[in-house]
Amino acid sequence: MFLVGGYITPLKCYIKNTFTLDEHRSILVSLRHMNEARAEHAMLYSKGVIYVFGGEALVEGSEAMEVKSLNTCEAYDVAEDKWTVIPSFSKAR
């Protein structure tokens, strides 16, 4: 099981952390972080790669930081513990 990104409500903070569950020790093990913090994103696992699509994040707006939908996507190679930016959507989702 993997936990990827998210939002910490008490801190009002989007995160880019990645964890896997070590079932034998009942602990979360930290892995390499995503390139971009995000929450409410979609994920797909296929052939050793976790794909992360869109979501929302805190971004710099014209006057202040704003929550915005993202069009960016990333892929995580489980064996290599490596995130790679992949082509973005044409529109945020």
PDB file of N, CA, C and O in Angstrom, chain B, residues numbered from 101:
ATOM      1  N   MET B 101       0.846  -1.159   0.000  1.00  0.00           N
ATOM      2  CA  MET B 101       0.000   0.000   0.000  1.00  0.00           C
ATOM      3  C   MET B 101       0.905   1.240   0.000  1.00  0.00           C
ATOM      4  O   MET B 101       1.936   1.281   0.672  1.00  0.00           O
ATOM      5  N   PHE B 102       0.486   2.243  -0.774  1.00  0.00           N
ATOM      6  CA  PHE B 102       1.221   3.506  -0.847  1.00  0.00           C
ATOM      7  C   PHE B 102       0.310   4.660  -0.453  1.00  0.00           C
ATOM      8  O   PHE B 102      -0.880   4.654  -0.771  1.00  0.00           O
ATOM      9  N   LEU B 103       0.858   5.633   0.229  1.00  0.00           N
ATOM     10  CA  LEU B 103       0.176   6.889   0.531  1.00  0.00           C
ATOM     11  C   LEU B 103       0.969   7.975  -0.181  1.00  0.00           C
ATOM     12  O   LEU B 103       2.180   8.094   0.007  1.00  0.00           O
ATOM     13  N   VAL B 104       0.278   8.771  -1.001  1.00  0.00           N
ATOM     14  CA  VAL B 104       0.969   9.740  -1.852  1.00  0.00           C
ATOM     15  C   VAL B 104       0.299  11.099  -1.727  1.00  0.00           C
ATOM     16  O   VAL B 104      -0.892  11.240  -2.004  1.00  0.00           O
ATOM     17  N   GLY B 105       1.077  12.109  -1.303  1.00  0.00           N
ATOM     18  CA  GLY B 105       0.562  13.472  -1.201  1.00  0.00           C
ATOM     19  C   GLY B 105      -0.551  13.585  -0.181  1.00  0.00           C
ATOM     20  O   GLY B 105      -0.757  12.691   0.640  1.00  0.00           O
ATOM     21  N   GLY B 106      -1.272  14.709  -0.244  1.00  0.00           N
ATOM     22  CA  GLY B 106      -2.402  14.918   0.641  1.00  0.00           C
ATOM     23  C   GLY B 106      -2.424  16.326   1.211  1.00  0.00           C
ATOM     24  O   GLY B 106      -1.661  17.202   0.805  1.00  0.00           O
ATOM     25  N   TYR B 107      -3.317  16.508   2.158  1.00  0.00           N
ATOM     26  CA  TYR B 107      -3.520  17.811   2.787  1.00  0.00           C
ATOM     27  C   TYR B 107      -3.592  17.603   4.287  1.00  0.00           C
ATOM     28  O   TYR B 107      -4.347  16.752   4.757  1.00  0.00           O
ATOM     29  N   ILE B 108      -2.819  18.366   5.047  1.00  0.00           N
ATOM     30  CA  ILE B 108      -2.842  18.293   6.509  1.00  0.00           C
ATOM     31  C   ILE B 108      -3.701  19.451   6.999  1.00  0.00           C
ATOM     32  O   ILE B 108      -3.255  20.598   7.016  1.00  0.00           O
ATOM     33  N   THR B 109      -4.927  19.149   7.395  1.00  0.00           N
ATOM     34  CA  THR B 109      -5.906  20.177   7.742  1.00  0.00           C
ATOM     35  C   THR B 109      -5.445  21.115   8.860  1.00  0.00           C
ATOM     36  O   THR B 109      -5.531  22.330   8.682  1.00  0.00           O
ATOM     37  N   PRO B 110      -4.957  20.612  10.010  1.00  0.00           N
ATOM     38  CA  PRO B 110      -4.561  21.547  11.077  1.00  0.00           C
ATOM     39  C   PRO B 110      -3.470  22.537  10.651  1.00  0.00           C
ATOM     40  O   PRO B 110      -3.420  23.664  11.143  1.00  0.00           O
ATOM     41  N   LEU B 111      -2.601  22.104   9.733  1.00  0.00           N
ATOM     42  CA  LEU B 111      -1.510  22.965   9.280  1.00  0.00           C
ATOM     43  C   LEU B 111      -1.858  23.750   8.017  1.00  0.00           C
ATOM     44  O   LEU B 111      -1.116  24.639   7.600  1.00  0.00           O
ATOM     45  N   LYS B 112      -3.006  23.406   7.413  1.00  0.00           N
ATOM     46  CA  LYS B 112      -3.412  24.008   6.131  1.00  0.00           C
ATOM     47  C   LYS B 112      -2.276  23.900   5.131  1.00  0.00           C
ATOM     48  O   LYS B 112      -1.845  24.892   4.543  1.00  0.00           O
ATOM     49  N   CYS B 113      -1.797  22.666   4.949  1.00  0.00           N
ATOM     50  CA  CYS B 113      -0.587  22.422   4.174  1.00  0.00           C
ATOM     51  C   CYS B 113      -0.778  21.247   3.213  1.00  0.00           C
ATOM     52  O   CYS B 113      -1.202  20.165   3.621  1.00  0.00           O
ATOM     53  N   TYR B 114      -0.463  21.470   1.939  1.00  0.00           N
ATOM     54  CA  TYR B 114      -0.422  20.388   0.953  1.00  0.00           C
ATOM     55  C   TYR B 114       0.957  19.750   1.030  1.00  0.00           C
ATOM     56  O   TYR B 114       1.956  20.440   1.232  1.00  0.00           O
ATOM     57  N   ILE B 115       1.010  18.427   0.869  1.00  0.00           N
ATOM     58  CA  ILE B 115       2.293  17.738   1.000  1.00  0.00           C
ATOM     59  C   ILE B 115       2.616  16.949  -0.265  1.00  0.00           C
ATOM     60  O   ILE B 115       1.732  16.606  -1.049  1.00  0.00           O
ATOM     61  N   LYS B 116       3.914  16.668  -0.443  1.00  0.00           N
ATOM     62  CA  LYS B 116       4.361  15.874  -1.587  1.00  0.00           C
ATOM     63  C   LYS B 116       5.030  14.577  -1.140  1.00  0.00           C
ATOM     64  O   LYS B 116       5.733  13.931  -1.917  1.00  0.00           O
ATOM     65  N   ASN B 117       4.806  14.207   0.107  1.00  0.00           N
ATOM     66  CA  ASN B 117       5.404  12.997   0.676  1.00  0.00           C
ATOM     67  C   ASN B 117       4.835  11.736   0.035  1.00  0.00           C
ATOM     68  O   ASN B 117       3.699  11.709  -0.437  1.00  0.00           O
ATOM     69  N   THR B 118       5.667  10.689   0.034  1.00  0.00           N
ATOM     70  CA  THR B 118       5.250   9.364  -0.418  1.00  0.00           C
ATOM     71  C   THR B 118       5.668   8.368   0.661  1.00  0.00           C
ATOM     72  O   THR B 118       6.791   8.415   1.162  1.00  0.00           O
ATOM     73  N   PHE B 119       4.751   7.466   1.010  1.00  0.00           N
ATOM     74  CA  PHE B 119       5.023   6.439   2.014  1.00  0.00           C
ATOM     75  C   PHE B 119       4.545   5.091   1.504  1.00  0.00           C
ATOM     76  O   PHE B 119       3.643   5.007   0.670  1.00  0.00           O
ATOM     77  N   THR B 120       5.160   4.050   2.014  1.00  0.00           N
ATOM     78  CA  THR B 120       4.649   2.699   1.808  1.00  0.00           C
ATOM     79  C   THR B 120       4.470   2.065   3.184  1.00  0.00           C
ATOM     80  O   THR B 120       5.174   2.416   4.131  1.00  0.00           O
ATOM     81  N   LEU B 121       3.541   1.147   3.289  1.00  0.00           N
ATOM     82  CA  LEU B 121       3.272   0.481   4.559  1.00  0.00           C
ATOM     83  C   LEU B 121       4.142  -0.754   4.688  1.00  0.00           C
ATOM     84  O   LEU B 121       4.087  -1.648   3.845  1.00  0.00           O
ATOM     85  N   ASP B 122       4.942  -0.806   5.738  1.00  0.00           N
ATOM     86  CA  ASP B 122       5.688  -2.008   6.089  1.00  0.00           C
ATOM     87  C   ASP B 122       4.757  -2.818   6.989  1.00  0.00           C
ATOM     88  O   ASP B 122       4.640  -2.548   8.185  1.00  0.00           O
ATOM     89  N   GLU B 123       4.111  -3.794   6.407  1.00  0.00           N
ATOM     90  CA  GLU B 123       3.089  -4.566   7.128  1.00  0.00           C
ATOM     91  C   GLU B 123       3.670  -5.379   8.281  1.00  0.00           C
ATOM     92  O   GLU B 123       2.979  -5.611   9.273  1.00  0.00           O
ATOM     93  N   HIS B 124       4.906  -5.811   8.176  1.00  0.00           N
ATOM     94  CA  HIS B 124       5.512  -6.641   9.219  1.00  0.00           C
ATOM     95  C   HIS B 124       5.820  -5.845  10.479  1.00  0.00           C
ATOM     96  O   HIS B 124       5.715  -6.364  11.590  1.00  0.00           O
ATOM     97  N   ARG B 125       6.204  -4.575  10.304  1.00  0.00           N
ATOM     98  CA  ARG B 125       6.526  -3.724  11.452  1.00  0.00           C
ATOM     99  C   ARG B 125       5.400  -2.749  11.779  1.00  0.00           C
ATOM    100  O   ARG B 125       5.484  -2.019  12.766  1.00  0.00           O
ATOM    101  N   SER B 126       4.347  -2.728  10.961  1.00  0.00           N
ATOM    102  CA  SER B 126       3.193  -1.827  11.149  1.00  0.00           C
ATOM    103  C   SER B 126       3.623  -0.363  11.223  1.00  0.00           C
ATOM    104  O   SER B 126       3.186   0.387  12.096  1.00  0.00           O
ATOM    105  N   ILE B 127       4.502   0.031  10.271  1.00  0.00           N
ATOM    106  CA  ILE B 127       4.939   1.430  10.207  1.00  0.00           C
ATOM    107  C   ILE B 127       4.894   1.915   8.755  1.00  0.00           C
ATOM    108  O   ILE B 127       4.930   1.123   7.814  1.00  0.00           O
ATOM    109  N   LEU B 128       4.816   3.237   8.604  1.00  0.00           N
ATOM    110  CA  LEU B 128       4.939   3.842   7.291  1.00  0.00           C
ATOM    111  C   LEU B 128       6.407   4.155   7.034  1.00  0.00           C
ATOM    112  O   LEU B 128       7.090   4.712   7.893  1.00  0.00           O
ATOM    113  N   VAL B 129       6.885   3.797   5.857  1.00  0.00           N
ATOM    114  CA  VAL B 129       8.266   4.042   5.460  1.00  0.00           C
ATOM    115  C   VAL B 129       8.270   5.168   4.433  1.00  0.00           C
ATOM    116  O   VAL B 129       7.582   5.094   3.415  1.00  0.00           O
ATOM    117  N   SER B 130       9.046   6.205   4.706  1.00  0.00           N
ATOM    118  CA  SER B 130       9.122   7.350   3.804  1.00  0.00           C
ATOM    119  C   SER B 130       9.907   6.999   2.548  1.00  0.00           C
ATOM    120  O   SER B 130      10.968   6.378   2.615  1.00  0.00           O
ATOM    121  N   LEU B 131       9.370   7.404   1.404  1.00  0.00           N
ATOM    122  CA  LEU B 131      10.026   7.228   0.114  1.00  0.00           C
ATOM    123  C   LEU B 131      10.317   8.609  -0.464  1.00  0.00           C
ATOM    124  O   LEU B 131      10.035   9.625   0.171  1.00  0.00           O
ATOM    125  N   ARG B 132      10.880   8.642  -1.670  1.00  0.00           N
ATOM    126  CA  ARG B 132      11.183   9.925  -2.309  1.00  0.00           C
ATOM    127  C   ARG B 132       9.889  10.723  -2.518  1.00  0.00           C
ATOM    128  O   ARG B 132       8.850  10.156  -2.858  1.00  0.00           O
ATOM    129  N   HIS B 133       9.963  12.031  -2.312  1.00  0.00           N
ATOM    130  CA  HIS B 133       8.798  12.911  -2.457  1.00  0.00           C
ATOM    131  C   HIS B 133       8.466  13.178  -3.924  1.00  0.00           C
ATOM    132  O   HIS B 133       9.335  13.128  -4.794  1.00  0.00           O
ATOM    133  N   MET B 134       7.189  13.462  -4.177  1.00  0.00           N
ATOM    134  CA  MET B 134       6.786  13.927  -5.499  1.00  0.00           C
ATOM    135  C   MET B 134       7.479  15.251  -5.799  1.00  0.00           C
ATOM    136  O   MET B 134       8.029  15.886  -4.898  1.00  0.00           O
ATOM    137  N   ASN B 135       7.453  15.661  -7.046  1.00  0.00           N
ATOM    138  CA  ASN B 135       8.021  16.947  -7.449  1.00  0.00           C
ATOM    139  C   ASN B 135       7.142  18.108  -7.021  1.00  0.00           C
ATOM    140  O   ASN B 135       7.630  19.215  -6.796  1.00  0.00           O
ATOM    141  N   GLU B 136       5.832  17.853  -6.908  1.00  0.00           N
ATOM    142  CA  GLU B 136       4.871  18.915  -6.593  1.00  0.00           C
ATOM    143  C   GLU B 136       3.892  18.441  -5.526  1.00  0.00           C
ATOM    144  O   GLU B 136       3.331  17.350  -5.629  1.00  0.00           O
ATOM    145  N   ALA B 137       3.690  19.268  -4.498  1.00  0.00           N
ATOM    146  CA  ALA B 137       2.703  18.936  -3.464  1.00  0.00           C
ATOM    147  C   ALA B 137       1.315  18.965  -4.082  1.00  0.00           C
ATOM    148  O   ALA B 137       1.027  19.808  -4.931  1.00  0.00           O
ATOM    149  N   ARG B 138       0.445  18.035  -3.654  1.00  0.00           N
ATOM    150  CA  ARG B 138      -0.914  17.981  -4.199  1.00  0.00           C
ATOM    151  C   ARG B 138      -1.818  17.120  -3.318  1.00  0.00           C
ATOM    152  O   ARG B 138      -1.351  16.278  -2.551  1.00  0.00           O
ATOM    153  N   ALA B 139      -3.109  17.352  -3.446  1.00  0.00           N
ATOM    154  CA  ALA B 139      -4.130  16.532  -2.781  1.00  0.00           C
ATOM    155  C   ALA B 139      -5.298  16.377  -3.747  1.00  0.00           C
ATOM    156  O   ALA B 139      -5.358  17.055  -4.773  1.00  0.00           O
ATOM    157  N   GLU B 140      -6.218  15.491  -3.418  1.00  0.00           N
ATOM    158  CA  GLU B 140      -7.412  15.263  -4.240  1.00  0.00           C
ATOM    159  C   GLU B 140      -7.059  14.847  -5.668  1.00  0.00           C
ATOM    160  O   GLU B 140      -7.808  15.126  -6.604  1.00  0.00           O
ATOM    161  N   HIS B 141      -5.922  14.182  -5.832  1.00  0.00           N
ATOM    162  CA  HIS B 141      -5.467  13.745  -7.138  1.00  0.00           C
ATOM    163  C   HIS B 141      -5.948  12.332  -7.431  1.00  0.00           C
ATOM    164  O   HIS B 141      -6.421  11.627  -6.539  1.00  0.00           O
ATOM    165  N   ALA B 142      -5.823  11.926  -8.686  1.00  0.00           N
ATOM    166  CA  ALA B 142      -6.120  10.556  -9.089  1.00  0.00           C
ATOM    167  C   ALA B 142      -4.809   9.794  -9.187  1.00  0.00           C
ATOM    168  O   ALA B 142      -3.767  10.370  -9.501  1.00  0.00           O
ATOM    169  N   MET B 143      -4.869   8.483  -8.913  1.00  0.00           N
ATOM    170  CA  MET B 143      -3.673   7.642  -9.011  1.00  0.00           C
ATOM    171  C   MET B 143      -4.026   6.339  -9.710  1.00  0.00           C
ATOM    172  O   MET B 143      -5.154   5.851  -9.639  1.00  0.00           O
ATOM    173  N   LEU B 144      -3.018   5.790 -10.389  1.00  0.00           N
ATOM    174  CA  LEU B 144      -3.152   4.515 -11.075  1.00  0.00           C
ATOM    175  C   LEU B 144      -1.837   3.762 -10.931  1.00  0.00           C
ATOM    176  O   LEU B 144      -0.769   4.343 -11.122  1.00  0.00           O
ATOM    177  N   TYR B 145      -1.902   2.474 -10.595  1.00  0.00           N
ATOM    178  CA  TYR B 145      -0.706   1.636 -10.526  1.00  0.00           C
ATOM    179  C   TYR B 145      -0.727   0.670 -11.701  1.00  0.00           C
ATOM    180  O   TYR B 145      -1.726  -0.009 -11.938  1.00  0.00           O
ATOM    181  N   SER B 146       0.388   0.610 -12.439  1.00  0.00           N
ATOM    182  CA  SER B 146       0.492  -0.326 -13.554  1.00  0.00           C
ATOM    183  C   SER B 146       1.947  -0.711 -13.763  1.00  0.00           C
ATOM    184  O   SER B 146       2.801   0.156 -13.947  1.00  0.00           O
ATOM    185  N   LYS B 147       2.229  -1.994 -13.737  1.00  0.00           N
ATOM    186  CA  LYS B 147       3.549  -2.539 -14.066  1.00  0.00           C
ATOM    187  C   LYS B 147       4.699  -1.861 -13.322  1.00  0.00           C
ATOM    188  O   LYS B 147       5.709  -1.505 -13.929  1.00  0.00           O
ATOM    189  N   GLY B 148       4.545  -1.683 -12.011  1.00  0.00           N
ATOM    190  CA  GLY B 148       5.620  -1.151 -11.191  1.00  0.00           C
ATOM    191  C   GLY B 148       5.735   0.361 -11.173  1.00  0.00           C
ATOM    192  O   GLY B 148       6.710   0.905 -10.654  1.00  0.00           O
ATOM    193  N   VAL B 149       4.749   1.043 -11.736  1.00  0.00           N
ATOM    194  CA  VAL B 149       4.764   2.505 -11.772  1.00  0.00           C
ATOM    195  C   VAL B 149       3.442   3.040 -11.220  1.00  0.00           C
ATOM    196  O   VAL B 149       2.365   2.563 -11.577  1.00  0.00           O
ATOM    197  N   ILE B 150       3.548   4.042 -10.341  1.00  0.00           N
ATOM    198  CA  ILE B 150       2.365   4.745  -9.835  1.00  0.00           C
ATOM    199  C   ILE B 150       2.253   6.059 -10.603  1.00  0.00           C
ATOM    200  O   ILE B 150       3.182   6.867 -10.599  1.00  0.00           O
ATOM    201  N   TYR B 151       1.124   6.268 -11.255  1.00  0.00           N
ATOM    202  CA  TYR B 151       0.870   7.505 -11.991  1.00  0.00           C
ATOM    203  C   TYR B 151      -0.034   8.395 -11.155  1.00  0.00           C
ATOM    204  O   TYR B 151      -1.031   7.929 -10.605  1.00  0.00           O
ATOM    205  N   VAL B 152       0.310   9.678 -11.058  1.00  0.00           N
ATOM    206  CA  VAL B 152      -0.463  10.651 -10.289  1.00  0.00           C
ATOM    207  C   VAL B 152      -0.916  11.747 -11.256  1.00  0.00           C
ATOM    208  O   VAL B 152      -0.114  12.295 -12.013  1.00  0.00           O
ATOM    209  N   PHE B 153      -2.224  12.056 -11.215  1.00  0.00           N
ATOM    210  CA  PHE B 153      -2.813  12.989 -12.168  1.00  0.00           C
ATOM    211  C   PHE B 153      -3.542  14.126 -11.459  1.00  0.00           C
ATOM    212  O   PHE B 153      -4.366  13.886 -10.576  1.00  0.00           O
ATOM    213  N   GLY B 154      -3.238  15.367 -11.847  1.00  0.00           N
ATOM    214  CA  GLY B 154      -4.002  16.526 -11.405  1.00  0.00           C
ATOM    215  C   GLY B 154      -4.051  16.687  -9.902  1.00  0.00           C
ATOM    216  O   GLY B 154      -3.066  16.458  -9.199  1.00  0.00           O
ATOM    217  N   GLY B 155      -5.228  17.091  -9.419  1.00  0.00           N
ATOM    218  CA  GLY B 155      -5.431  17.357  -8.008  1.00  0.00           C
ATOM    219  C   GLY B 155      -5.524  18.848  -7.748  1.00  0.00           C
ATOM    220  O   GLY B 155      -5.861  19.630  -8.637  1.00  0.00           O
ATOM    221  N   GLU B 156      -5.221  19.227  -6.524  1.00  0.00           N
ATOM    222  CA  GLU B 156      -5.227  20.645  -6.161  1.00  0.00           C
ATOM    223  C   GLU B 156      -4.023  20.941  -5.291  1.00  0.00           C
ATOM    224  O   GLU B 156      -3.465  20.052  -4.648  1.00  0.00           O
ATOM    225  N   ALA B 157      -3.626  22.225  -5.279  1.00  0.00           N
ATOM    226  CA  ALA B 157      -2.478  22.641  -4.484  1.00  0.00           C
ATOM    227  C   ALA B 157      -2.565  24.123  -4.222  1.00  0.00           C
ATOM    228  O   ALA B 157      -3.357  24.837  -4.837  1.00  0.00           O
ATOM    229  N   LEU B 158      -1.746  24.573  -3.305  1.00  0.00           N
ATOM    230  CA  LEU B 158      -1.634  25.991  -2.994  1.00  0.00           C
ATOM    231  C   LEU B 158      -0.609  26.586  -3.955  1.00  0.00           C
ATOM    232  O   LEU B 158       0.552  26.178  -3.965  1.00  0.00           O
ATOM    233  N   VAL B 159      -1.045  27.552  -4.762  1.00  0.00           N
ATOM    234  CA  VAL B 159      -0.146  28.177  -5.736  1.00  0.00           C
ATOM    235  C   VAL B 159      -0.187  29.686  -5.576  1.00  0.00           C
ATOM    236  O   VAL B 159      -1.149  30.244  -5.047  1.00  0.00           O
ATOM    237  N   GLU B 160       0.855  30.329  -6.034  1.00  0.00           N
ATOM    238  CA  GLU B 160       0.925  31.778  -5.920  1.00  0.00           C
ATOM    239  C   GLU B 160      -0.021  32.420  -6.932  1.00  0.00           C
ATOM    240  O   GLU B 160       0.108  32.219  -8.140  1.00  0.00           O
ATOM    241  N   GLY B 161      -0.979  33.199  -6.410  1.00  0.00           N
ATOM    242  CA  GLY B 161      -1.919  33.918  -7.259  1.00  0.00           C
ATOM    243  C   GLY B 161      -1.455  35.338  -7.503  1.00  0.00           C
ATOM    244  O   GLY B 161      -0.318  35.687  -7.183  1.00  0.00           O
ATOM    245  N   SER B 162      -2.321  36.156  -8.066  1.00  0.00           N
ATOM    246  CA  SER B 162      -1.940  37.534  -8.381  1.00  0.00           C
ATOM    247  C   SER B 162      -1.700  38.370  -7.127  1.00  0.00           C
ATOM    248  O   SER B 162      -0.860  39.269  -7.140  1.00  0.00           O
ATOM    249  N   GLU B 163      -2.428  38.086  -6.042  1.00  0.00           N
ATOM    250  CA  GLU B 163      -2.266  38.872  -4.820  1.00  0.00           C
ATOM    251  C   GLU B 163      -1.870  38.051  -3.603  1.00  0.00           C
ATOM    252  O   GLU B 163      -1.308  38.586  -2.647  1.00  0.00           O
ATOM    253  N   ALA B 164      -2.159  36.761  -3.632  1.00  0.00           N
ATOM    254  CA  ALA B 164      -1.868  35.902  -2.472  1.00  0.00           C
ATOM    255  C   ALA B 164      -1.835  34.450  -2.936  1.00  0.00           C
ATOM    256  O   ALA B 164      -2.062  34.151  -4.108  1.00  0.00           O
ATOM    257  N   MET B 165      -1.548  33.559  -1.995  1.00  0.00           N
ATOM    258  CA  MET B 165      -1.579  32.132  -2.292  1.00  0.00           C
ATOM    259  C   MET B 165      -3.028  31.689  -2.431  1.00  0.00           C
ATOM    260  O   MET B 165      -3.887  32.090  -1.645  1.00  0.00           O
ATOM    261  N   GLU B 166      -3.299  30.850  -3.450  1.00  0.00           N
ATOM    262  CA  GLU B 166      -4.647  30.384  -3.723  1.00  0.00           C
ATOM    263  C   GLU B 166      -4.643  28.877  -3.956  1.00  0.00           C
ATOM    264  O   GLU B 166      -3.650  28.314  -4.419  1.00  0.00           O
ATOM    265  N   VAL B 167      -5.761  28.230  -3.632  1.00  0.00           N
ATOM    266  CA  VAL B 167      -5.927  26.813  -3.951  1.00  0.00           C
ATOM    267  C   VAL B 167      -6.374  26.731  -5.405  1.00  0.00           C
ATOM    268  O   VAL B 167      -7.361  27.352  -5.799  1.00  0.00           O
ATOM    269  N   LYS B 168      -5.640  25.963  -6.189  1.00  0.00           N
ATOM    270  CA  LYS B 168      -5.935  25.830  -7.615  1.00  0.00           C
ATOM    271  C   LYS B 168      -5.922  24.361  -8.016  1.00  0.00           C
ATOM    272  O   LYS B 168      -5.208  23.550  -7.428  1.00  0.00           O
ATOM    273  N   SER B 169      -6.717  24.035  -9.020  1.00  0.00           N
ATOM    274  CA  SER B 169      -6.658  22.711  -9.628  1.00  0.00           C
ATOM    275  C   SER B 169      -5.391  22.620 -10.459  1.00  0.00           C
ATOM    276  O   SER B 169      -4.935  23.611 -11.030  1.00  0.00           O
ATOM    277  N   LEU B 170      -4.827  21.417 -10.521  1.00  0.00           N
ATOM    278  CA  LEU B 170      -3.575  21.197 -11.237  1.00  0.00           C
ATOM    279  C   LEU B 170      -3.803  20.440 -12.546  1.00  0.00           C
ATOM    280  O   LEU B 170      -4.724  19.630 -12.650  1.00  0.00           O
ATOM    281  N   ASN B 171      -2.966  20.707 -13.531  1.00  0.00           N
ATOM    282  CA  ASN B 171      -2.979  19.914 -14.756  1.00  0.00           C
ATOM    283  C   ASN B 171      -1.738  19.029 -14.850  1.00  0.00           C
ATOM    284  O   ASN B 171      -1.587  18.267 -15.805  1.00  0.00           O
ATOM    285  N   THR B 172      -0.852  19.128 -13.861  1.00  0.00           N
ATOM    286  CA  THR B 172       0.414  18.398 -13.884  1.00  0.00           C
ATOM    287  C   THR B 172       0.245  16.931 -13.507  1.00  0.00           C
ATOM    288  O   THR B 172      -0.682  16.557 -12.788  1.00  0.00           O
ATOM    289  N   CYS B 173       1.169  16.107 -14.012  1.00  0.00           N
ATOM    290  CA  CYS B 173       1.147  14.662 -13.770  1.00  0.00           C
ATOM    291  C   CYS B 173       2.564  14.187 -13.480  1.00  0.00           C
ATOM    292  O   CYS B 173       3.537  14.784 -13.939  1.00  0.00           O
ATOM    293  N   GLU B 174       2.667  13.104 -12.712  1.00  0.00           N
ATOM    294  CA  GLU B 174       3.959  12.527 -12.359  1.00  0.00           C
ATOM    295  C   GLU B 174       3.856  11.009 -12.360  1.00  0.00           C
ATOM    296  O   GLU B 174       2.768  10.448 -12.233  1.00  0.00           O
ATOM    297  N   ALA B 175       5.003  10.353 -12.505  1.00  0.00           N
ATOM    298  CA  ALA B 175       5.064   8.892 -12.452  1.00  0.00           C
ATOM    299  C   ALA B 175       6.151   8.492 -11.457  1.00  0.00           C
ATOM    300  O   ALA B 175       7.241   9.064 -11.446  1.00  0.00           O
ATOM    301  N   TYR B 176       5.836   7.496 -10.617  1.00  0.00           N
ATOM    302  CA  TYR B 176       6.778   7.003  -9.609  1.00  0.00           C
ATOM    303  C   TYR B 176       7.182   5.574  -9.955  1.00  0.00           C
ATOM    304  O   TYR B 176       6.341   4.677  -9.998  1.00  0.00           O
ATOM    305  N   ASP B 177       8.462   5.370 -10.200  1.00  0.00           N
ATOM    306  CA  ASP B 177       9.005   4.037 -10.449  1.00  0.00           C
ATOM    307  C   ASP B 177       9.293   3.407  -9.091  1.00  0.00           C
ATOM    308  O   ASP B 177      10.207   3.836  -8.387  1.00  0.00           O
ATOM    309  N   VAL B 178       8.524   2.403  -8.725  1.00  0.00           N
ATOM    310  CA  VAL B 178       8.627   1.785  -7.398  1.00  0.00           C
ATOM    311  C   VAL B 178      10.008   1.157  -7.188  1.00  0.00           C
ATOM    312  O   VAL B 178      10.593   1.314  -6.116  1.00  0.00           O
ATOM    313  N   ALA B 179      10.531   0.461  -8.173  1.00  0.00           N
ATOM    314  CA  ALA B 179      11.826  -0.215  -8.024  1.00  0.00           C
ATOM    315  C   ALA B 179      12.979   0.780  -7.887  1.00  0.00           C
ATOM    316  O   ALA B 179      13.941   0.514  -7.166  1.00  0.00           O
ATOM    317  N   GLU B 180      12.892   1.910  -8.567  1.00  0.00           N
ATOM    318  CA  GLU B 180      13.964   2.911  -8.559  1.00  0.00           C
ATOM    319  C   GLU B 180      13.779   3.983  -7.487  1.00  0.00           C
ATOM    320  O   GLU B 180      14.692   4.769  -7.239  1.00  0.00           O
ATOM    321  N   ASP B 181      12.603   4.024  -6.847  1.00  0.00           N
ATOM    322  CA  ASP B 181      12.269   5.082  -5.876  1.00  0.00           C
ATOM    323  C   ASP B 181      12.527   6.454  -6.511  1.00  0.00           C
ATOM    324  O   ASP B 181      13.258   7.283  -5.970  1.00  0.00           O
ATOM    325  N   LYS B 182      11.899   6.665  -7.682  1.00  0.00           N
ATOM    326  CA  LYS B 182      12.151   7.887  -8.441  1.00  0.00           C
ATOM    327  C   LYS B 182      10.865   8.429  -9.063  1.00  0.00           C
ATOM    328  O   LYS B 182      10.115   7.701  -9.713  1.00  0.00           O
ATOM    329  N   TRP B 183      10.628   9.741  -8.847  1.00  0.00           N
ATOM    330  CA  TRP B 183       9.502  10.440  -9.461  1.00  0.00           C
ATOM    331  C   TRP B 183       9.971  11.127 -10.737  1.00  0.00           C
ATOM    332  O   TRP B 183      11.071  11.678 -10.788  1.00  0.00           O
ATOM    333  N   THR B 184       9.127  11.089 -11.766  1.00  0.00           N
ATOM    334  CA  THR B 184       9.409  11.744 -13.035  1.00  0.00           C
ATOM    335  C   THR B 184       8.178  12.541 -13.450  1.00  0.00           C
ATOM    336  O   THR B 184       7.055  12.043 -13.375  1.00  0.00           O
ATOM    337  N   VAL B 185       8.391  13.775 -13.885  1.00  0.00           N
ATOM    338  CA  VAL B 185       7.292  14.571 -14.420  1.00  0.00           C
ATOM    339  C   VAL B 185       6.937  14.013 -15.793  1.00  0.00           C
ATOM    340  O   VAL B 185       7.817  13.792 -16.625  1.00  0.00           O
ATOM    341  N   ILE B 186       5.650  13.788 -16.026  1.00  0.00           N
ATOM    342  CA  ILE B 186       5.174  13.293 -17.331  1.00  0.00           C
ATOM    343  C   ILE B 186       4.267  14.358 -17.946  1.00  0.00           C
ATOM    344  O   ILE B 186       3.899  15.314 -17.263  1.00  0.00           O
ATOM    345  N   PRO B 187       3.901  14.215 -19.211  1.00  0.00           N
ATOM    346  CA  PRO B 187       3.095  15.257 -19.865  1.00  0.00           C
ATOM    347  C   PRO B 187       1.842  15.623 -19.066  1.00  0.00           C
ATOM    348  O   PRO B 187       1.168  14.765 -18.495  1.00  0.00           O
ATOM    349  N   SER B 188       1.557  16.918 -19.047  1.00  0.00           N
ATOM    350  CA  SER B 188       0.402  17.450 -18.309  1.00  0.00           C
ATOM    351  C   SER B 188      -0.871  17.368 -19.122  1.00  0.00           C
ATOM    352  O   SER B 188      -0.830  17.217 -20.343  1.00  0.00           O
ATOM    353  N   PHE B 189      -2.012  17.469 -18.439  1.00  0.00           N
ATOM    354  CA  PHE B 189      -3.287  17.613 -19.118  1.00  0.00           C
ATOM    355  C   PHE B 189      -3.354  18.998 -19.750  1.00  0.00           C
ATOM    356  O   PHE B 189      -2.654  19.912 -19.315  1.00  0.00           O
ATOM    357  N   SER B 190      -4.182  19.160 -20.761  1.00  0.00           N
ATOM    358  CA  SER B 190      -4.356  20.491 -21.353  1.00  0.00           C
ATOM    359  C   SER B 190      -5.156  21.401 -20.428  1.00  0.00           C
ATOM    360  O   SER B 190      -5.028  22.624 -20.492  1.00  0.00           O
ATOM    361  N   LYS B 191      -5.989  20.802 -19.560  1.00  0.00           N
ATOM    362  CA  LYS B 191      -6.780  21.578 -18.605  1.00  0.00           C
ATOM    363  C   LYS B 191      -6.603  20.986 -17.207  1.00  0.00           C
ATOM    364  O   LYS B 191      -6.423  19.778 -17.049  1.00  0.00           O
ATOM    365  N   ALA B 192      -6.656  21.850 -16.205  1.00  0.00           N
ATOM    366  CA  ALA B 192      -6.551  21.392 -14.815  1.00  0.00           C
ATOM    367  C   ALA B 192      -7.746  20.522 -14.459  1.00  0.00           C
ATOM    368  O   ALA B 192      -8.842  20.710 -14.988  1.00  0.00           O
ATOM    369  N   ARG B 193      -7.524  19.550 -13.541  1.00  0.00           N
ATOM    370  CA  ARG B 193      -8.596  18.662 -13.095  1.00  0.00           C
ATOM    371  C   ARG B 193      -8.447  18.346 -11.640  1.00  0.00           C
ATOM    372  O   ARG B 193      -9.259  17.609 -11.082  1.00  0.00           O
TER     373      ARG B 193
END
